[in-house]
């Protein structure tokens, strides 16, 4: 993961995993690898997905699994 990607992960992780309107679930790969907000920087790469909820745009984090090299799709819950 590049330094710029690490900065973006740090920036969006708080909003994604501790948000008050939406909350991203921890990414879980089909091979069994589980990412938390603390070990997202261990991923070999990340993708960012924007979603619109109630007229506001949120950025979700989709890491690449270091074991099987697949992108783990983001899923989230709406809290309001």
N, CA and C atoms as an extended XYZ file, in Angstrom:
240
Properties=species:S:1:pos:R:3:atomname:S:1:resname:S:1:resid:I:1 pbc="F F F"
N         0.844       -1.170        0.000 N   UNK     1
C         0.000        0.000        0.000 CA  UNK     1
C         0.892        1.237        0.000 C   UNK     1
N         0.520        2.209       -0.793 N   UNK     2
C         1.323        3.426       -0.875 CA  UNK     2
C         1.086        4.317        0.337 C   UNK     2
N         1.967        5.273        0.527 N   UNK     3
C         1.829        6.214        1.639 CA  UNK     3
C         0.549        7.025        1.498 C   UNK     3
N         0.220        7.410        0.288 N   UNK     4
C        -1.009        8.182        0.073 CA  UNK     4
C        -2.247        7.355        0.414 C   UNK     4
N        -2.244        6.069        0.044 N   UNK     5
C        -3.367        5.195        0.396 CA  UNK     5
C        -3.484        5.053        1.910 C   UNK     5
N        -2.354        4.949        2.610 N   UNK     6
C        -2.384        4.850        4.066 CA  UNK     6
C        -2.989        6.101        4.689 C   UNK     6
N        -2.658        7.267        4.152 N   UNK     7
C        -3.232        8.518        4.664 CA  UNK     7
C        -4.740        8.558        4.434 C   UNK     7
N        -5.182        8.100        3.264 N   UNK     8
C        -6.615        8.082        2.980 CA  UNK     8
C        -7.351        7.079        3.861 C   UNK     8
N        -6.745        5.925        4.108 N   UNK     9
C        -7.357        4.933        4.999 CA  UNK     9
C        -7.510        5.524        6.393 C   UNK     9
N        -6.476        6.176        6.883 N   UNK    10
C        -6.540        6.805        8.203 CA  UNK    10
C        -7.630        7.869        8.233 C   UNK    10
N        -7.750        8.621        7.161 N   UNK    11
C        -8.737        9.700        7.094 CA  UNK    11
C       -10.169        9.161        7.090 C   UNK    11
N       -10.426        8.111        6.306 N   UNK    12
C       -11.788        7.611        6.149 CA  UNK    12
C       -12.180        6.517        7.145 C   UNK    12
N       -11.244        5.909        7.838 N   UNK    13
C       -11.559        4.790        8.737 CA  UNK    13
C       -12.474        5.209        9.873 C   UNK    13
N       -12.235        6.363       10.458 N   UNK    14
C       -13.073        6.812       11.572 CA  UNK    14
C       -14.507        7.019       11.106 C   UNK    14
N       -14.683        7.674        9.966 N   UNK    15
C       -16.023        7.910        9.424 CA  UNK    15
C       -16.704        6.592        9.066 C   UNK    15
N       -15.958        5.668        8.483 N   UNK    16
C       -16.552        4.422        8.002 CA  UNK    16
C       -16.916        3.464        9.134 C   UNK    16
N       -16.044        3.324       10.128 N   UNK    17
C       -16.258        2.313       11.163 CA  UNK    17
C       -16.874        2.845       12.450 C   UNK    17
N       -16.914        4.172       12.624 N   UNK    18
C       -17.505        4.744       13.839 CA  UNK    18
C       -18.503        5.852       13.526 C   UNK    18
N       -19.045        5.847       12.310 N   UNK    19
C       -19.969        6.895       11.893 CA  UNK    19
C       -21.279        6.856       12.660 C   UNK    19
N       -22.005        7.962       12.601 N   UNK    20
C       -23.291        8.038       13.293 CA  UNK    20
C       -24.465        7.801       12.355 C   UNK    20
N       -24.266        7.962       11.046 N   UNK    21
C       -25.340        7.723       10.082 CA  UNK    21
C       -25.203        6.350        9.441 C   UNK    21
N       -24.007        6.035        8.963 N   UNK    22
C       -23.740        4.692        8.436 CA  UNK    22
C       -22.512        4.133        9.143 C   UNK    22
N       -22.427        2.833        9.171 N   UNK    23
C       -21.260        2.192        9.765 CA  UNK    23
C       -20.876        0.997        8.904 C   UNK    23
N       -19.621        1.002        8.447 N   UNK    24
C       -19.125       -0.096        7.624 CA  UNK    24
C       -18.844       -1.303        8.503 C   UNK    24
N       -19.215       -2.470        7.997 N   UNK    25
C       -18.874       -3.712        8.690 CA  UNK    25
C       -17.411       -4.028        8.414 C   UNK    25
N       -16.771       -4.742        9.331 N   UNK    26
C       -15.381       -5.116        9.107 CA  UNK    26
C       -15.295       -6.014        7.875 C   UNK    26
N       -14.359       -5.738        6.971 N   UNK    27
C       -14.216       -6.558        5.764 CA  UNK    27
C       -13.762       -7.983        6.101 C   UNK    27
N       -14.478       -8.963        5.565 N   UNK    28
C       -14.148      -10.375        5.769 CA  UNK    28
C       -14.037      -11.025        4.395 C   UNK    28
N       -12.881      -11.596        4.111 N   UNK    29
C       -12.645      -12.243        2.816 CA  UNK    29
C       -13.231      -13.654        2.824 C   UNK    29
N       -13.484      -14.177        1.636 N   UNK    30
C       -13.986      -15.545        1.500 CA  UNK    30
C       -12.991      -16.571        2.024 C   UNK    30
N       -11.698      -16.227        2.017 N   UNK    31
C       -10.676      -17.162        2.502 CA  UNK    31
C       -10.568      -17.153        4.027 C   UNK    31
N       -11.262      -16.224        4.692 N   UNK    32
C       -11.260      -16.183        6.146 CA  UNK    32
C       -10.509      -15.017        6.762 C   UNK    32
N        -9.774      -14.259        5.982 N   UNK    33
C        -9.024      -13.106        6.499 CA  UNK    33
C       -10.006      -12.008        6.914 C   UNK    33
N        -9.840      -11.500        8.133 N   UNK    34
C       -10.699      -10.444        8.669 CA  UNK    34
C        -9.857       -9.201        8.901 C   UNK    34
N       -10.351       -8.067        8.429 N   UNK    35
C        -9.684       -6.788        8.650 CA  UNK    35
C       -10.472       -5.977        9.660 C   UNK    35
N        -9.762       -5.320       10.565 N   UNK    36
C       -10.374       -4.330       11.445 CA  UNK    36
C        -9.810       -2.983       11.040 C   UNK    36
N       -10.295       -1.934       11.664 N   UNK    37
C        -9.774       -0.612       11.306 CA  UNK    37
C        -8.306       -0.464       11.682 C   UNK    37
N        -7.830       -1.265       12.622 N   UNK    38
C        -6.440       -1.165       13.061 CA  UNK    38
C        -5.457       -1.841       12.098 C   UNK    38
N        -5.888       -2.885       11.398 N   UNK    39
C        -4.950       -3.585       10.515 CA  UNK    39
C        -5.244       -3.380        9.030 C   UNK    39
N        -6.038       -2.383        8.678 N   UNK    40
C        -6.302       -2.101        7.264 CA  UNK    40
C        -5.039       -1.711        6.515 C   UNK    40
N        -4.104       -1.076        7.206 N   UNK    41
C        -2.856       -0.662        6.547 CA  UNK    41
C        -1.965       -1.854        6.209 C   UNK    41
N        -2.282       -3.046        6.729 N   UNK    42
C        -1.534       -4.256        6.389 CA  UNK    42
C        -1.952       -4.828        5.033 C   UNK    42
N        -3.053       -4.340        4.485 N   UNK    43
C        -3.517       -4.824        3.180 CA  UNK    43
C        -2.547       -4.374        2.092 C   UNK    43
N        -2.354       -5.204        1.065 N   UNK    44
C        -1.442       -4.800       -0.013 CA  UNK    44
C        -1.979       -3.644       -0.848 C   UNK    44
N        -3.265       -3.384       -0.773 N   UNK    45
C        -3.874       -2.276       -1.506 CA  UNK    45
C        -5.303       -2.074       -1.046 C   UNK    45
N        -5.877       -0.936       -1.376 N   UNK    46
C        -7.264       -0.650       -1.018 CA  UNK    46
C        -7.957        0.059       -2.180 C   UNK    46
N        -9.265       -0.083       -2.198 N   UNK    47
C       -10.121        0.670       -3.107 CA  UNK    47
C       -11.071        1.476       -2.236 C   UNK    47
N       -11.527        2.599       -2.746 N   UNK    48
C       -12.466        3.432       -2.011 CA  UNK    48
C       -13.769        3.479       -2.791 C   UNK    48
N       -14.873        3.258       -2.086 N   UNK    49
C       -16.187        3.223       -2.713 CA  UNK    49
C       -17.045        4.315       -2.091 C   UNK    49
N       -17.629        5.156       -2.922 N   UNK    50
C       -18.508        6.219       -2.437 CA  UNK    50
C       -19.955        5.748       -2.507 C   UNK    50
N       -20.707        6.003       -1.430 N   UNK    51
C       -22.132        5.685       -1.394 CA  UNK    51
C       -22.884        6.929       -0.945 C   UNK    51
N       -24.068        7.123       -1.500 N   UNK    52
C       -24.924        8.243       -1.113 CA  UNK    52
C       -26.026        7.724       -0.210 C   UNK    52
N       -26.133        8.312        0.987 N   UNK    53
C       -27.165        7.942        1.940 CA  UNK    53
C       -27.784        9.224        2.472 C   UNK    53
N       -29.079        9.356        2.318 N   UNK    54
C       -29.816       10.538        2.777 CA  UNK    54
C       -29.219       11.831        2.228 C   UNK    54
N       -28.762       11.806        0.989 N   UNK    55
C       -28.234       12.999        0.344 CA  UNK    55
C       -26.804       13.352        0.707 C   UNK    55
N       -26.144       12.526        1.485 N   UNK    56
C       -24.755       12.773        1.860 CA  UNK    56
C       -23.888       11.633        1.324 C   UNK    56
N       -22.678       11.964        0.891 N   UNK    57
C       -21.767       10.965        0.335 CA  UNK    57
C       -20.793       10.485        1.406 C   UNK    57
N       -20.664        9.168        1.512 N   UNK    58
C       -19.740        8.542        2.458 CA  UNK    58
C       -18.753        7.689        1.671 C   UNK    58
N       -17.544        7.563        2.188 N   UNK    59
C       -16.512        6.763        1.537 CA  UNK    59
C       -16.264        5.499        2.346 C   UNK    59
N       -16.405        4.354        1.689 N   UNK    60
C       -16.151        3.062        2.317 CA  UNK    60
C       -14.814        2.524        1.823 C   UNK    60
N       -14.216        1.653        2.609 N   UNK    61
C       -12.884        1.123        2.314 CA  UNK    61
C       -13.006       -0.348        1.924 C   UNK    61
N       -12.449       -0.698        0.763 N   UNK    62
C       -12.454       -2.074        0.280 CA  UNK    62
C       -11.008       -2.553        0.145 C   UNK    62
N       -10.494       -3.311        1.130 N   UNK    63
C        -9.101       -3.765        1.057 CA  UNK    63
C        -8.923       -4.943        0.097 C   UNK    63
N        -7.685       -5.152       -0.307 N   UNK    64
C        -7.306       -6.319       -1.100 CA  UNK    64
C        -6.734       -7.345       -0.125 C   UNK    64
N        -7.215       -8.562       -0.204 N   UNK    65
C        -6.766       -9.621        0.702 CA  UNK    65
C        -5.310       -9.992        0.395 C   UNK    65
N        -4.445      -10.030        1.420 N   UNK    66
C        -3.050      -10.405        1.181 CA  UNK    66
C        -2.871      -11.902        0.916 C   UNK    66
N        -3.859      -12.704        1.262 N   UNK    67
C        -3.747      -14.151        1.096 CA  UNK    67
C        -4.175      -14.582       -0.307 C   UNK    67
N        -5.381      -14.178       -0.723 N   UNK    68
C        -5.895      -14.637       -2.021 CA  UNK    68
C        -5.933      -13.534       -3.081 C   UNK    68
N        -5.521      -12.327       -2.722 N   UNK    69
C        -5.393      -11.198       -3.665 CA  UNK    69
C        -6.717      -10.735       -4.272 C   UNK    69
N        -7.836      -10.970       -3.577 N   UNK    70
C        -9.136      -10.506       -4.061 CA  UNK    70
C        -9.557       -9.239       -3.327 C   UNK    70
N       -10.308       -8.387       -4.025 N   UNK    71
C       -10.871       -7.197       -3.389 CA  UNK    71
C       -12.054       -7.632       -2.538 C   UNK    71
N       -12.101       -7.149       -1.300 N   UNK    72
C       -13.188       -7.492       -0.392 CA  UNK    72
C       -14.237       -6.383       -0.481 C   UNK    72
N       -15.439       -6.682       -0.995 N   UNK    73
C       -16.455       -5.643       -1.148 CA  UNK    73
C       -16.916       -5.102        0.201 C   UNK    73
N       -17.176       -3.804        0.228 N   UNK    74
C       -17.616       -3.147        1.457 CA  UNK    74
C       -19.109       -3.363        1.663 C   UNK    74
N       -19.500       -3.551        2.910 N   UNK    75
C       -20.911       -3.599        3.274 CA  UNK    75
C       -21.097       -2.691        4.481 C   UNK    75
N       -22.291       -2.117        4.597 N   UNK    76
C       -22.523       -1.151        5.665 CA  UNK    76
C       -23.962       -1.235        6.148 C   UNK    76
N       -24.195       -0.645        7.316 N   UNK    77
C       -25.522       -0.560        7.905 CA  UNK    77
C       -25.895        0.902        8.066 C   UNK    77
N       -27.168        1.220        7.855 N   UNK    78
C       -27.668        2.569        8.091 CA  UNK    78
C       -28.192        2.609        9.519 C   UNK    78
N       -27.722        3.579       10.307 N   UNK    79
C       -28.052        3.621       11.723 CA  UNK    79
C       -29.282        4.465       12.037 C   UNK    79
N       -29.630        5.401       11.184 N   UNK    80
C       -30.797        6.259       11.459 CA  UNK    80
C       -32.037        5.696       10.834 C   UNK    80
